[in-house]
Amino acid sequence: MHMDLVMEQVLRMRMEDPVRYRKLIAEGEAIELGYLGLEDSRNRVDAEKLKSEYFPKDPSYAAVSQGVLDGKRKDVETAVRKLLDSGKDPVDVVTHALMPGIQVQCEMYDLGKAFVPEILMSNDAMQAGIKMCQMKQGDVPSKGNVASFVAEGDLHDIGKNICAAIMRANGYNVVDLGRDVPASKVLEAVRENGIQLVCGSTLMSTTKKGLVDTAGMLETEKTGVSVACGGAAVSKAFVDTFGNAVYTKTPLETVHVAVGICSEDKRWTDFRRK
């Protein structure tokens, strides 16, 4: 059903991430020749370990998480519909049923056990569930305005897209600035949209400076707006080397920071103390 999207992203991965692309092709050939049994077994072990850590204990919630992990949109829609019809809170379904599935998939990707097409299919399944939850929840007052972007020079936006979707599902108005975004464009968006928090990410170590520049510019221009930094190339140790920024490892941590800044009048320094 979504093979056109998958193939588009595979071709994109060939250009942007040739190492993983070659590995994907090699594993495909190994499967065809019947040589991948042992590694496939290891992948299952890794997945089961991660599921035991992240998946909810409630079977009805776990069914949603599994559907997201498998990238099965229809299964997710069916499972989410049952939860909503039974009176479950839409935000709770997003946070504790849909998110664990994408979390496991992303962890598998970081371990080299999953690939971009699998993350895209999982994300597509999760987005379908989030859309249902948003429709059920109806119009609710926004909890705050945030902006989301990928650092200048970086074209990898899957993590940013997932985080933006989770922020929206938790009641925040998200201005998505896209990928390869210079600090000046972030500053412009902050001034024009009443932004309270900026969420920045990067997958590549060579573009981490974009986060530093953005945080610095927002501080120099006295906007009062800080940057929540995340992504594969980012760590707490790195973020702690510059000001006006806080490290968030997961979308849920980003939501937690947004709550503190948008609703509790906290500053980035409050999160650094922890």
N, C-alpha and C positions, 0 to 999 in steps of 0.2 A: 504493500500500500504506500509505503514511504520510501521506496527504493530510489526514486528520482532525487530526493533530498539526500539520501545516504550516498549515492554515487557522486553527487555534486561535492559533498564534503570529503569523500575519499580522494577526489581529484585535487581538492584544495589541500588536503593533508599531504599529498604527494609533493606539492610545491613548498609548503610551509614546514612540514615535519618529515623530511625524507627518511630519517632513521626509523621512525615508527612505521612509516609506509613500507619500507623494505622488510621490516620484521613481520608486518601483517601479511605481505605476499609470501614470505618464506613459510610462515605458519600455515597459510592456506595450502601451499604445495605439500607440506608435511602431512596435513590432515588427509589430503587426497591420496597420498601414498601409504597412509596408515602408520606413520611414524610418530604420531603425536600423543599416543595414549598416556605415557607417563606424565608429560607436562599438563595435559588436560586434567588428569587426576589432581595434580598440585593446584591447579586453578580452582577446582571444586573445593579443595581443602581451604584455600585462602578465602574463598567466598563464604563458606560456612562459618569460618572463624569471624569474619567481619559481620556477618548477619547476626551471630550470637551477641556481638557487641552493640550493634546499632538498631537491629530490628525490634519493634515493639513486641511485648509478650502476648497482647491480645490477638487472637487468631484472625479476627476480622480486620484489624489494622495491619497485621503482618501480610495478609493477602494483598492489600494495596501496595505495600512496600515491595513485595515479590513481583507484582505486575510491573511496577516501575523499573525494577532491576532487570527484568526480562525484556523490557521495551514493548510490552503488550498493551497497547492503548485501550482496546475494547475491554480487556480484563480489568484494567484500572477503572474505567468508566462504570462498569457493572458493580465493582466492589465499593467504589465511592458513593454511587447512587444508593446502595443498601445502607451505608452508614448515615448518609444525610436523611434518608427516609425514616431511619430509626431515631432521629432527633439529635445526632451527634453535632457538636459545634464545628462549623466549617473551618475555622482557624485551627482548631485542634486536629482536624483531619489532615490539613496541610502540614502542620508542624510534626505530628507524631505518626502519620501513616504514609504520606507522600514523600516527605523529605528523607526518611531513612533509606529508601530505595536508591535515590540519587546519590546519597552519601556513600553507600557501599560501592556503587558503580564508579564514583570518582576516586575512592580509595583504591579500587582495583586498577584504575588507570594509572595512578601514581606508582603502583607496584609493577607496572608494565604488563598487567594481566588483562587489560581491556584496552579498546581502541576508540578513536574518535567516533566512528559510526555507531558503536554501542552506546556511548554517552549520548549521542544525538537522539537515538531511538528511546532511551530512558527518559531524556528530557522531554521529548514529544509526549510520551505517556504521562509524565508528571504534569505537564502544562495542561493536558486535557482534564486531569483531575482538579487542578487549581482553578481552571475556568468554571467547572461545575460548582466548586465551593464559593467562588466569587459571586456567581449567579444566585446561589442559595442565600448568601449573606446579604445581598442587596446593597443599596447605597448606604454607606456609613461615613461619618465624618472622618476626614483624613487625620492620621496621627502626626503627620509632619511631612515636610518636603525634603527629599534627598535627591542627589544627582549621582549617576553611575557612569564610570568611564574606564577604558583600558589605556594605560600609559602610552605616551607618544612613541611611535616606532614599533609597537606590538600589535599584531593583527589577530591574536587569539582571544576570542570573546565568549567562549562557552561558559566559563566560570562566571563572568560578569552577567551574562544573560540569566543564569540560574539564580544568582544572588538577587538580581533585580526582580525576578518573578517571585521569589520568597518575600522580599520586602513589600511588594504590592499585595501579596496574599495576607500579610500581617497588617495591612491598613495604611501603608505609606504611599504617598504620591511620588513616583519615581520619574525623574527626567533622565532618559537614557541618552547619553552623549555619544555612544558608540565606541569604536576602537581607534587607536592611533591618534589620541587626543592631546594637543599641546596644553600647557598650563593656562595660557591666555584664554583658550576657549572655555575651560572650566571656570575661570574667574568671571567671564562674561555671563555664563549660565547662572552662576551663583547670584550675581547682581540682578539679573532679569527675572528670576523665578522664586525669589525668597527662599533659597536653599538653606537648610539648617545643618546638613551633613553631606559630605561628599564621600562616595565609596569608589576607591580606585584599586585596580588590580594589574598584574603583569605576570606573564608566564616565563618571560626571558630575563635572565640576569643582566643582559646588556641594556635593558630599558627601565631598570629600577630607578634610575635617576629622575625619570619623569614624575614619579611619586614624590620624590624629595622636592623637585622644582615646584610642583603644584601646591604642596603643603606650605612651602616657603612663600610663594606668591600670595596665597590666601591670607597668610599671616602678615606679610609686609603691607598688603593693601587694607589691613584692618577690617576684614570682613567678619571676623568672629566665627568663621566656619572652619572646621577641622576635617581631616581626611582619614577615613577608615581604610587601611591598606591590607590587601590580601593577594593571594595567587601563589602559584607553585614556586616562583622565584623569591618570594617574600617570607621573612621570618621575624619573630619578635626582636631578636638581637639586631637585625637590620633597622627596623622601624625605630627602635630605641636610640638610634644614632642621630636622629633629627627631630625637630619639634613640630608641634601642631598636627600630630598624627597618632593613631592608635592601631595596633595590630589586631586583626580579626582572622582567625583560621578558618571559620566556617560561616555560612549564611546566618545561622542561628546566633553566633557571636556578634555578627553585624547588626542583627535585629536588637540584641541586648544593648549595644552601644547606641543605636538610634533611640531606643526608649529612654536611656539616660540623658542623652543630649536634647532630644526634642520635647520630652515630657517632664524631666526631672531637673532641668537646668544644670546638668553636669558639663564639665569641660574635658578635653582630652587628657589633661593632667590627672583627673580623678581615676581614669582607667589605667594610667601608667603606674599608679601606686600599688596596684594589685599584683 
